[in-house]
Amino acid sequence: MEWIRGLKTAYGVHFLAIQETKLQDSDSFMFNNFWGRAIFNSAVVNSQGRSSGLACLWWPSIFRCDNVIRNRHFIVVSGSLVNSNCRMNFMNVYAPNEATRRRELWLEILEIKNSLQGLWILMGDFNEVRNDSKRMNSEFNEANADAFNHFILAAGLEEYNMGGGRFTYISDNGKKKLSKLDRFLVCLGLKENWPSATVLALDRDMSDHRPIILSTVQSDYGHIPFRFFNSWFKYPGFLNFVLERCKEFTFSGPADSAIAIKLRWIKNNIKEWLKTEKIKREHEYGVKKNRLANIERLAEEIILLVEELEERVICRNYVAEYDRIKHIDIRQKSRMRWALDGDENSTFFHNIINSNISSNRLNGLMIDGMWVTNPLLVKEALFNFFHKQFTEPMVNRPKVVCLNLVAISDSEADSLIAPFSLNEVKDAVWGCEGDRAPGPDGFNFQFIKRCWSDLQEDFMKLFNQFHADGSINKRVHHHL
């Protein structure tokens, strides 16, 4: 009890789900030993014999419950979040050991999920794994895993990546069998609202299962990096603005510093320009959308004048173009290669974006055997790791002399270290997709192509600097 109350306090838990309580008379049990002195509500299912049993506890000031469904293997607690009035369904699951009974349970859960509206979170011990990598030293049944995965797909559920460990269950029979049996399964709508949520497996203490926590509190990793969107070229005057700023920039110093500072300076100018432009466009969008609605309401009462018909066309075109540009941004964020600019299947692309955010999110790192989530410590560990990877461990490498090896000719050797031509650089840039491979500065190849006339001189100065100080020659000789 002290252990559970400590976890609840340490991690600020608002909804607590417990499996295998082994309580045959849950109503008389003092659950405040788990929760503490604060006010809470609860829903329980008694155990049958010396196994099973479920309990759910939650803050009534956070979640308002209006319906509870009880089953031997699950509890469904339905209600709404107090602050947002968002409809939520929490299901606490403790699946049976027998495979046939689990498959029956999947069908029963699917039927209940389809009958209730709102967002869904399924949590608990599902007694099943999704693939063979989620078991160690224990038998994997592919048919059972396929049935479980089919249920997850049919129910429209997804799973957050789990940090803190690969497995949640460890047997105590001496064979050390490991499995990931405990998990959170959430609906797509919940992932849309909280794409940056994290799941963490805590240390195993009083149980053979590791507690897992779903948190929607975002970690602050600093400002969001700048990213160039191709739709900005659709804004009237944007390209001319950028080209004018490129011509205005002056810098005396090394070429590599010059182009880095130039791009940073252009980026800051673009941010200021876009801030003003977006305010103006959003205002005009609202005005024209309202005017369009008024004209169409007027058309239901009287015959429109020619001027009103023309104004309606102008408003419709503006609103459609505004929405099209928004869809271009969504498509670019989703990074879908086959998608076309302006594809209006925004729901699909939003799901892809949220899935990418969830999959790519770094919940924490295992540092010196400890799971660390502090953003400062995580960033420091990542910096040290990559600094070590890209640092030359040997200043003076030994030379290897091998006689009678086939060698390239002098002219071929000279061609490997010859300066790049402008056409070679341009061909390399034009061979890349427009919205791919953005650098640390956030500018993609579409930006470089459109502004090539004012950037090509900077690139040539950069390559000439590399040749002058021998940087490229050293790299080529190193690879040879």
C-alpha positions as CSV (number, residue, x, y, z in Angstrom):
1,M,0.0,0.0,0.0
2,E,2.8,2.4,0.9
3,W,4.5,1.5,-2.4
4,I,1.4,2.3,-4.5
5,R,0.7,5.5,-2.6
6,G,4.3,6.6,-3.1
7,L,4.0,6.1,-6.9
8,K,0.7,8.0,-7.0
9,T,2.2,10.9,-5.1
10,A,5.6,10.9,-6.9
11,Y,4.1,10.9,-10.4
12,G,1.0,13.0,-9.7
13,V,-1.4,10.2,-10.8
14,H,-5.0,11.3,-11.6
15,F,-6.3,7.9,-12.6
16,L,-5.1,4.7,-11.0
17,A,-5.8,1.2,-12.4
18,I,-4.9,-1.9,-10.4
19,Q,-5.1,-5.5,-11.6
20,E,-5.2,-8.7,-9.7
21,T,-6.3,-7.2,-6.3
22,K,-7.3,-10.6,-5.0
23,L,-10.0,-8.9,-2.9
24,Q,-13.3,-10.9,-2.5
25,D,-14.9,-8.0,-0.6
26,S,-13.6,-4.9,-2.3
27,D,-16.4,-2.6,-0.8
28,S,-15.0,-3.0,2.7
29,F,-11.4,-2.5,1.7
30,M,-9.8,0.8,2.7
31,F,-8.6,2.2,-0.7
32,N,-7.6,5.4,0.9
33,N,-4.5,3.5,1.9
34,F,-3.6,3.6,-1.8
35,W,-4.8,7.1,-2.5
36,G,-4.0,9.1,0.7
37,R,-6.2,11.7,2.4
38,A,-7.4,13.4,-0.8
39,I,-11.0,12.9,-2.0
40,F,-11.3,10.1,-4.6
41,N,-13.9,8.0,-6.4
42,S,-13.5,4.3,-7.1
43,A,-15.0,1.4,-9.1
44,V,-14.1,-2.3,-8.3
45,V,-14.6,-5.8,-9.4
46,N,-14.2,-8.6,-6.8
47,S,-11.9,-11.4,-7.4
48,Q,-13.1,-15.0,-8.0
49,G,-11.2,-17.2,-5.7
50,R,-7.7,-16.2,-5.0
51,S,-7.0,-14.6,-8.4
52,S,-8.2,-11.7,-10.5
53,G,-9.9,-8.6,-9.1
54,L,-9.8,-5.0,-10.4
55,A,-9.9,-1.5,-9.0
56,C,-10.0,2.0,-10.5
57,L,-9.4,5.2,-8.5
58,W,-9.5,8.7,-9.8
59,W,-9.7,12.4,-8.8
60,P,-13.3,13.7,-9.1
61,S,-12.0,17.2,-9.6
62,I,-10.2,16.0,-12.8
63,F,-12.6,13.4,-14.1
64,R,-16.4,13.3,-13.7
65,C,-17.8,9.7,-14.0
66,D,-21.3,9.1,-15.1
67,N,-21.3,5.4,-16.0
68,V,-19.5,2.2,-15.0
69,I,-19.5,-1.2,-16.7
70,R,-18.2,-4.1,-14.7
71,N,-17.0,-7.5,-16.0
72,R,-14.8,-10.2,-14.5
73,H,-12.0,-9.2,-16.8
74,F,-12.4,-5.4,-17.1
75,I,-14.0,-2.2,-15.7
76,V,-15.1,0.6,-18.0
77,V,-15.3,4.0,-16.4
78,S,-17.0,6.6,-18.6
79,G,-17.4,10.3,-18.1
80,S,-15.9,13.6,-19.0
81,L,-12.8,15.7,-18.1
82,V,-13.9,18.6,-15.9
83,N,-11.7,21.3,-17.5
84,S,-12.5,20.5,-21.2
85,N,-15.7,18.5,-21.0
86,C,-14.0,16.0,-23.3
87,R,-15.8,12.6,-23.3
88,M,-13.5,9.8,-22.0
89,N,-13.7,6.1,-21.5
90,F,-11.1,4.4,-19.3
91,M,-10.9,0.6,-19.4
92,N,-8.9,-1.4,-16.8
93,V,-8.2,-4.8,-18.3
94,Y,-7.0,-8.1,-16.7
95,A,-7.1,-10.7,-19.5
96,P,-7.3,-14.4,-18.7
97,N,-4.5,-16.9,-19.2
98,E,-6.3,-19.1,-21.6
99,A,-5.9,-18.1,-25.3
100,T,-9.5,-19.0,-26.3
101,R,-11.0,-16.9,-23.5
102,R,-8.7,-14.0,-24.4
103,R,-10.1,-14.1,-28.0
104,E,-13.6,-14.0,-26.6
105,L,-12.6,-11.1,-24.4
106,W,-11.2,-9.2,-27.4
107,L,-14.6,-9.5,-29.2
108,E,-16.5,-8.4,-26.1
109,I,-14.2,-5.3,-25.6
110,L,-14.6,-4.4,-29.3
111,E,-18.4,-4.5,-29.0
112,I,-18.4,-2.3,-25.9
113,K,-16.0,0.2,-27.5
114,N,-18.2,0.5,-30.6
115,S,-21.2,1.2,-28.4
116,L,-19.8,4.2,-26.4
117,Q,-18.8,7.6,-27.7
118,G,-15.7,9.5,-26.6
119,L,-12.0,8.9,-26.4
120,W,-10.7,5.6,-25.2
121,I,-7.8,4.5,-23.0
122,L,-7.4,0.7,-22.4
123,M,-4.8,-0.1,-19.8
124,G,-3.7,-3.1,-17.8
125,D,-2.4,-6.6,-18.1
126,F,-3.5,-8.0,-21.5
127,N,-1.6,-11.3,-21.0
128,E,-0.4,-11.2,-24.6
129,V,2.5,-9.9,-26.7
130,R,2.3,-8.3,-30.1
131,N,5.5,-9.9,-31.6
132,D,8.3,-12.2,-30.7
133,S,10.6,-9.3,-29.7
134,K,8.4,-8.7,-26.7
135,R,9.3,-12.1,-25.1
136,M,12.6,-13.4,-23.8
137,N,13.2,-17.0,-22.6
138,S,9.5,-17.8,-23.0
139,E,7.4,-19.4,-25.7
140,F,5.9,-17.1,-28.4
141,N,2.6,-18.1,-30.1
142,E,2.3,-16.3,-33.4
143,A,-1.5,-17.2,-33.8
144,N,-2.3,-15.6,-30.4
145,A,-0.2,-12.5,-31.3
146,D,-2.0,-12.2,-34.7
147,A,-5.4,-12.4,-33.0
148,F,-4.3,-9.6,-30.5
149,N,-3.0,-7.4,-33.3
150,H,-6.1,-7.9,-35.3
151,F,-8.2,-6.8,-32.3
152,I,-6.1,-3.7,-31.9
153,L,-6.5,-2.9,-35.6
154,A,-10.2,-3.5,-35.6
155,A,-10.7,-1.3,-32.6
156,G,-8.8,1.5,-34.1
157,L,-6.3,1.6,-31.3
158,E,-2.6,2.5,-31.2
159,E,0.2,2.2,-28.7
160,Y,2.7,4.8,-27.4
161,N,6.4,3.9,-27.4
162,M,7.3,2.7,-23.9
163,G,10.4,4.1,-22.1
164,G,12.2,2.7,-19.1
165,G,12.4,-0.9,-20.3
166,R,11.4,-3.4,-22.9
167,F,9.4,-5.8,-20.7
168,T,6.9,-5.3,-17.9
169,Y,6.6,-8.9,-16.5
170,I,9.3,-11.1,-15.1
171,S,8.7,-14.6,-13.7
172,D,10.0,-15.6,-10.3
173,N,10.4,-19.3,-11.0
174,G,14.2,-19.0,-11.6
175,K,14.0,-19.1,-15.4
176,K,13.7,-15.3,-15.7
177,K,11.0,-15.3,-18.4
178,L,10.4,-11.7,-19.6
179,S,7.4,-10.4,-21.5
180,K,5.7,-7.1,-22.3
181,L,2.1,-7.9,-21.1
182,D,1.1,-4.5,-19.7
183,R,0.4,-1.6,-22.0
184,F,-1.7,1.4,-22.8
185,L,-3.9,1.2,-25.9
186,V,-5.4,4.5,-27.0
187,C,-7.8,5.6,-29.8
188,L,-6.6,7.8,-32.7
189,G,-8.5,10.8,-31.3
190,L,-6.6,10.7,-28.1
191,K,-3.3,10.6,-30.0
192,E,-4.5,13.6,-32.0
193,N,-5.1,15.6,-28.8
194,W,-2.0,14.4,-27.0
195,P,0.6,13.3,-29.6
196,S,3.5,14.0,-27.3
197,A,2.2,11.8,-24.4
198,T,4.7,9.4,-22.9
199,V,4.5,5.9,-21.4
200,L,7.1,5.0,-18.8
201,A,7.8,1.6,-17.2
202,L,8.8,2.0,-13.6
203,D,11.1,-0.2,-11.5
204,R,9.6,-3.5,-10.3
205,D,9.4,-3.6,-6.5
206,M,6.5,-5.3,-4.8
207,S,5.0,-7.1,-7.8
208,D,6.3,-9.3,-10.7
209,H,4.8,-6.7,-13.0
210,R,6.4,-3.2,-13.6
211,P,4.0,-0.3,-13.1
212,I,3.5,1.8,-16.2
213,I,2.5,5.4,-16.4
214,L,0.9,7.4,-19.2
215,S,1.6,11.1,-18.9
216,T,0.3,13.9,-21.1
217,V,2.5,16.5,-19.4
218,Q,5.0,17.7,-22.1
219,S,8.7,18.0,-21.3
220,D,10.3,21.3,-22.3
221,Y,13.2,20.7,-24.7
222,G,13.4,24.3,-25.6
223,H,12.2,26.2,-28.7
224,I,10.9,24.4,-31.7
225,P,13.5,24.5,-34.6
226,F,12.8,26.6,-37.6
227,R,11.4,24.8,-40.6
228,F,10.9,26.2,-44.1
229,F,7.5,25.5,-45.7
230,N,7.2,25.5,-49.5
231,S,3.7,27.1,-49.2
232,W,5.4,30.4,-48.3
233,F,6.3,30.8,-51.9
234,K,2.6,31.1,-52.6
235,Y,2.4,34.3,-50.6
236,P,2.4,37.3,-52.9
237,G,5.8,39.2,-52.6
238,F,7.5,36.5,-50.5
239,L,10.1,35.5,-53.0
240,N,11.0,39.1,-53.9
241,F,11.3,39.9,-50.2
242,V,13.8,37.0,-49.7
243,L,15.9,37.9,-52.8
244,E,16.1,41.5,-51.7
245,R,17.3,40.4,-48.3
246,C,19.9,38.1,-49.9
247,K,21.3,41.1,-51.8
248,E,21.4,43.4,-48.8
249,F,23.5,41.0,-46.7
250,T,27.2,41.8,-46.4
251,F,29.8,39.9,-44.4
252,S,33.6,40.0,-44.3
253,G,35.1,36.7,-43.0
254,P,35.4,33.0,-43.8
255,A,33.0,31.6,-46.3
256,D,31.6,28.9,-44.1
257,S,30.7,31.6,-41.4
258,A,29.3,33.9,-44.0
259,I,26.8,31.5,-45.4
260,A,25.7,30.2,-41.9
261,I,25.2,33.8,-40.7
262,K,23.5,34.8,-43.9
263,L,20.9,32.0,-43.6
264,R,20.3,32.8,-40.0
265,W,19.8,36.5,-40.8
266,I,17.4,35.6,-43.6
267,K,15.6,33.2,-41.3
268,N,15.0,36.0,-38.7
269,N,13.8,38.4,-41.5
270,I,11.4,35.7,-42.8
271,K,9.9,35.1,-39.3
272,E,9.2,38.8,-38.9
273,W,7.7,39.1,-42.4
274,L,5.5,36.0,-41.9
275,K,4.3,37.2,-38.5
276,T,2.8,40.3,-40.1
277,E,1.6,38.5,-43.3
278,K,-0.2,35.7,-41.4
279,I,-2.1,38.2,-39.2
280,K,-3.2,40.1,-42.3
281,R,-4.1,36.9,-44.2
282,E,-6.0,35.3,-41.3
283,H,-8.0,38.5,-40.8
284,E,-8.8,38.7,-44.5
285,Y,-9.7,35.0,-44.5
286,G,-12.2,35.6,-41.7
287,V,-13.7,38.6,-43.4
288,K,-14.2,36.9,-46.8
289,K,-15.5,33.7,-45.2
290,N,-18.1,35.6,-43.3
291,R,-19.0,37.7,-46.3
292,L,-19.4,34.5,-48.4
293,A,-21.8,33.1,-45.8
294,N,-23.8,36.3,-45.8
295,I,-24.1,36.4,-49.6
296,E,-25.2,32.8,-49.7
297,R,-27.8,33.5,-47.0
298,L,-29.0,36.5,-49.0
299,A,-29.3,34.3,-52.2
300,E,-31.9,32.3,-50.4
301,E,-34.1,35.4,-50.1
302,I,-33.5,37.5,-53.2
303,I,-31.9,37.2,-56.7
304,L,-28.3,38.4,-56.3
305,L,-26.9,41.3,-58.3
306,V,-24.0,40.9,-60.8
307,E,-21.7,42.6,-58.3
308,E,-22.7,40.3,-55.5
309,L,-22.2,37.2,-57.7
310,E,-18.7,38.5,-58.7
311,E,-17.9,39.2,-55.0
312,R,-19.0,35.7,-54.1
313,V,-16.6,34.2,-56.7
314,I,-13.7,36.3,-55.3
315,C,-14.5,35.2,-51.7
316,R,-14.8,31.6,-52.7
317,N,-11.5,31.6,-54.5
318,Y,-9.7,33.3,-51.7
319,V,-11.1,30.9,-49.1
320,A,-10.2,27.9,-51.3
321,E,-6.7,29.1,-51.9
322,Y,-6.1,29.7,-48.2
323,D,-7.3,26.2,-47.4
324,R,-5.2,24.7,-50.2
325,I,-2.1,26.3,-48.8
326,K,-2.9,24.9,-45.3
327,H,-3.2,21.5,-46.8
328,I,0.2,21.9,-48.5
329,D,1.8,22.5,-45.1
330,I,0.0,19.5,-43.6
331,R,1.2,17.3,-46.4
332,Q,4.8,18.5,-46.0
333,K,4.7,17.9,-42.2
334,S,3.5,14.4,-42.8
335,R,6.5,13.7,-45.1
336,M,4.4,11.4,-47.3
337,R,6.4,10.9,-50.6
338,W,3.4,9.9,-52.7
339,A,1.1,12.8,-51.7
340,L,0.4,15.7,-54.0
341,D,0.5,19.4,-53.0
342,G,-2.9,20.5,-51.9
343,D,-4.2,17.0,-51.1
344,E,-7.3,17.7,-49.0
345,N,-7.3,14.4,-47.0
346,S,-6.2,16.4,-43.9
347,T,-7.5,13.9,-41.4
348,F,-5.2,11.2,-42.8
349,F,-2.2,13.5,-42.9
350,H,-2.9,14.7,-39.3
351,N,-2.9,11.1,-38.2
352,I,0.4,10.6,-39.9
353,I,1.9,13.7,-38.3
354,N,0.8,12.7,-34.8
355,S,2.1,9.2,-35.4
356,N,5.5,10.6,-36.4
357,I,5.6,12.8,-33.4
358,S,4.8,9.9,-31.1
359,S,7.2,7.5,-32.8
360,N,10.1,10.0,-32.9
361,R,9.6,11.5,-29.5
362,L,12.4,10.8,-27.1
363,N,10.8,10.0,-23.7
364,G,14.2,9.7,-21.9
365,L,17.5,7.9,-21.9
366,M,19.1,5.1,-19.9
367,I,22.2,6.8,-18.5
368,D,24.5,4.8,-16.3
369,G,21.8,2.3,-15.6
370,M,19.2,5.0,-14.6
371,W,16.2,6.1,-16.7
372,V,16.6,9.9,-17.1
373,T,13.8,12.2,-18.4
374,N,15.3,15.6,-17.4
375,P,15.6,17.5,-20.8
376,L,18.9,19.1,-19.8
377,L,20.5,15.8,-18.9
378,V,19.1,14.1,-22.0
379,K,20.4,16.8,-24.3
380,E,23.8,16.7,-22.6
381,A,24.0,12.9,-23.0
382,L,23.1,13.2,-26.7
383,F,25.7,15.9,-27.3
384,N,28.4,13.9,-25.6
385,F,27.5,10.8,-27.6
386,F,27.6,12.4,-31.0
387,H,30.6,14.5,-30.1
388,K,32.4,11.3,-29.4
389,Q,31.2,9.7,-32.6
390,F,32.5,12.6,-34.8
391,T,35.8,13.1,-33.0
392,E,38.9,11.7,-34.5
393,P,40.3,9.3,-31.9
394,M,43.7,9.1,-33.4
395,V,45.5,12.4,-34.4
396,N,48.3,10.6,-36.3
397,R,47.2,7.4,-37.9
398,P,49.9,4.9,-38.9
399,K,50.7,4.7,-42.6
400,V,50.3,1.4,-44.4
401,V,52.8,0.6,-47.1
402,C,51.6,-2.1,-49.6
403,L,53.7,-2.7,-52.7
404,N,52.4,-3.9,-56.0
405,L,48.8,-2.7,-55.4
406,V,46.7,-1.6,-58.4
407,A,46.7,2.2,-58.3
408,I,44.8,4.9,-60.2
409,S,46.5,7.2,-62.6
410,D,47.8,10.6,-61.8
411,S,45.1,12.2,-63.8
412,E,42.4,10.2,-62.1
413,A,43.9,11.1,-58.7
414,D,43.9,14.8,-59.7
415,S,40.2,14.6,-60.7
416,L,39.3,13.3,-57.2
417,I,40.7,16.5,-55.6
418,A,39.8,18.9,-58.3
419,P,37.6,21.9,-57.3
420,F,33.9,21.5,-57.8
421,S,32.4,23.4,-60.7
422,L,29.3,25.5,-60.4
423,N,27.4,23.0,-62.6
424,E,28.4,20.1,-60.4
425,V,27.1,21.8,-57.3
426,K,23.9,22.9,-59.1
427,D,23.3,19.3,-60.5
428,A,23.7,17.9,-57.0
429,V,21.1,20.4,-55.5
430,W,18.6,19.9,-58.4
431,G,18.9,16.1,-57.9
432,C,17.4,16.4,-54.4
433,E,13.7,16.6,-53.7
434,G,12.4,20.0,-52.7
435,D,11.1,19.4,-49.2
436,R,13.7,16.8,-48.2
437,A,16.8,16.9,-46.1
438,P,16.5,20.2,-44.4
439,G,19.7,21.2,-42.7
440,P,20.1,22.4,-39.1
441,D,19.1,25.9,-40.3
442,G,15.7,24.6,-41.4
443,F,16.0,25.5,-45.1
444,N,15.2,22.8,-47.5
445,F,16.3,22.3,-51.1
446,Q,13.2,24.0,-52.5
447,F,14.3,27.2,-50.9
448,I,17.9,26.8,-52.2
449,K,16.5,26.2,-55.8
450,R,14.2,29.1,-55.8
451,C,16.9,31.4,-54.4
452,W,19.8,29.9,-56.3
453,S,20.7,33.1,-58.2
454,D,21.6,34.8,-54.9
455,L,23.1,31.8,-53.1
456,Q,25.3,30.2,-55.7
457,E,28.1,32.7,-55.2
458,D,28.1,31.9,-51.4
459,F,28.3,28.2,-52.1
460,M,31.2,28.6,-54.5
461,K,33.1,30.7,-52.0
462,L,32.5,28.0,-49.5
463,F,33.9,25.2,-51.7
464,N,36.9,27.4,-52.7
465,Q,37.7,27.9,-49.0
466,F,37.6,24.1,-48.5
467,H,40.0,23.6,-51.4
468,A,42.3,26.4,-50.2
469,D,42.7,25.1,-46.7
470,G,42.9,21.5,-47.8
471,S,39.8,20.3,-46.0
472,I,38.5,18.4,-49.1
473,N,41.9,17.0,-50.0
474,K,42.3,15.6,-46.4
475,R,38.8,14.0,-46.6
476,V,39.5,12.4,-50.0
477,H,42.9,11.1,-48.9
478,H,41.4,9.8,-45.6
479,H,38.8,7.7,-47.6
480,L,41.5,6.5,-50.0
